[in-house]
Amino acid sequence: MTQEARRAALFIAPMGRDAAILQRLLEAVHIPCSPCRSVEELTSRLSQDTTFVIATEEVLNSANLQAVAAWIEAQPSWSDLPFIVLIGRGSGAERNPLASRLAAILGNVSFLERPFHPTTLISLALTALRGRQRQYEARVHLQELEKGRDELRESEARFRATFENAAIGIGHVAPDGSWLRVNRRLCEIVGYSDAELRTKTFQEITHPDDLADDLVHVERVLRREINEYGMEKRYFRKDGSIIWINLTVGSVCRPDNAVDYLVAAIEDITTRKRQDDQIQLLMREVNHRSKNMLAVVQSIANQTARDSSPREFAVDFMQRLKGLSASQDLLIDRNWTSVGLTDLVQSQLAYLGSPKNERVRVRGQPILVTPSAAQGIGLALHELATNALKYGALSGDRGGVMIDWWRDGPEEAPRFHIAWTERGGPEVQEPLHRGFGRTVIERMSAIAVSGKVELRYDSEGLAWKLSAPEENVVYRVR
Amino acid sequence: MRRKILIVDDEPMIALDLEASLTNAGFEVVGIACTIKEVLASMESAPCDLVVLDAMLRDQSAGPLAKHLREAGIAFVVASGHSAKQIDWLEDEPLIQKPFDQAQLLAGIGQVLEQPNK
């Protein structure tokens, strides 16, 4: 049964044939209606689907109307149920105190004097019905409004939750810079409570060096030249510490097109900034190291050029760069802190190749040496090996090299020694020419470790020994 | 009389090359030092007119040494792979960029040696 079909008028006319006549009249104009035998029955059947009520004065006056009055009182705001009361001749409300009491109780009431012309009743009934239908329409309207309001409330709650729980800081800022609304994340970022922050302006917590730029942007937004902007800047937290933030600002306008407030989205980028700084530092360090290395390469080129013929230069220079490069590889392996001496010796001898490198005997405790010692010793070993291949114990089919390192001296000031001793090769004479190779062997390695070099051209073979305070050579984990 | 120069650089290879270049250019190199300790020892035993100072010595700033040289009235030029901006202790001393430009090096040294009060 549809709501429309349930709607019906109720009437009480217990006297004589009144009920039958009323029913016939209403049905003749297709007004659904239903008779009640008593006020009690009427009261129990009253509902929002009741279109109107027709009752006789006598019935109403002789009954207890408290329940009816309560029902009328309790009607929703859109509802004002129409009553048509049939009264005796000459008993209109102005002269009849009972009628005026009924008018007060029933509210929306029309009195119809008996005997009445059927047309009069029908026109009153139709008017009441039309009025009631307008009330039903108003109800639909009200329900729609209420539904809209609920949706609005839900939507507002959703937006509030989004604002409050957003993972980035959000603030609404008045054109003068004061914080109007701020979310939890923003409070965490700047260290102020919601209430504290709303007594401040963004200018007050912005680092003075970044404020001018920010204000220029804000001015442009307020003049409506731009709709939004973004920048990285610094805030002072409540505890006085400085943080970096990424700021993105949009604007909300009033109907007159002036900016109502700014919407600022704020992201804490302090960690990223700190990492950027570290990368910058590292890049500067890499730049410095590479320039230094280029200067070393330049020095090797200069010195090689001083005593190599143009024909030999390329090979000699390349060999020395390879020696330098081998030491670098080892340094990188240990994060530029140290090099294993055994690894260093092996890497410098590798270019001798088999079987010549099998004629070199290496003996020493495994120790780590500092980067500068590694470079000095490495380049010296390289030059010694080159020299041995050209003129010394590795130049012919016989002869060999012993490499030894050891420590001695008092415990409080130990000394480190490394020796290269050639035996069994061709007879040796001290060369007349003191070239770069000799400078490296004799002086460079000594300077690198602030030590001393002994170089002897014994007839049975060349003997080289580098000695230095152990602390200048050996890497100690600090 | 040949002007005396002390070379301070923690890369012996560079120091030896500088020594050869400066000797060829007519200077007398009185020593090579890699550490602050060696610099002080060398200045005791062999006085010099000018120091070629590497801005970083074994990962330490040469700033304190520069201050010492200024106080002792010893002229110096600074050599570094860093830019002038990155050497916070640098005053009006010439900065020679690494890798070296021989002409720039000699010009810097000449400029410092010509200053009357140094």
Boltz contact constraints between the chains, C-beta under 6 A:
constraints:
  - contact:
      token1: [A, 288]
      token2: [B, 81]
      max_distance: 6.0
  - contact:
      token1: [A, 288]
      token2: [B, 82]
      max_distance: 6.0
  - contact:
      token1: [A, 291]
      token2: [B, 81]
      max_distance: 6.0
  - contact:
      token1: [A, 291]
      token2: [B, 98]
      max_distance: 6.0
  - contact:
      token1: [A, 292]
      token2: [B, 81]
      max_distance: 6.0
  - contact:
      token1: [A, 294]
      token2: [B, 99]
      max_distance: 6.0
  - contact:
      token1: [A, 295]
      token2: [B, 14]
      max_distance: 6.0
  - contact:
      token1: [A, 295]
      token2: [B, 98]
      max_distance: 6.0
  - contact:
      token1: [A, 295]
      token2: [B, 99]
      max_distance: 6.0
  - contact:
      token1: [A, 296]
      token2: [B, 11]
      max_distance: 6.0
  - contact:
      token1: [A, 296]
      token2: [B, 13]
      max_distance: 6.0
  - contact:
      token1: [A, 296]
      token2: [B, 14]
      max_distance: 6.0
  - contact:
      token1: [A, 298]
      token2: [B, 99]
      max_distance: 6.0
  - contact:
      token1: [A, 299]
      token2: [B, 13]
      max_distance: 6.0
  - contact:
      token1: [A, 299]
      token2: [B, 14]
      max_distance: 6.0
  - contact:
      token1: [A, 299]
      token2: [B, 17]
      max_distance: 6.0
  - contact:
      token1: [A, 302]
      token2: [B, 17]
      max_distance: 6.0
  - contact:
      token1: [A, 303]
      token2: [B, 17]
      max_distance: 6.0
  - contact:
      token1: [A, 439]
      token2: [B, 16]
      max_distance: 6.0
  - contact:
      token1: [A, 444]
      token2: [B, 12]
      max_distance: 6.0
  - contact:
      token1: [A, 444]
      token2: [B, 16]
      max_distance: 6.0
  - contact:
      token1: [A, 447]
      token2: [B, 12]
      max_distance: 6.0
  - contact:
      token1: [A, 447]
      token2: [B, 32]
      max_distance: 6.0
  - contact:
      token1: [A, 448]
      token2: [B, 12]
      max_distance: 6.0
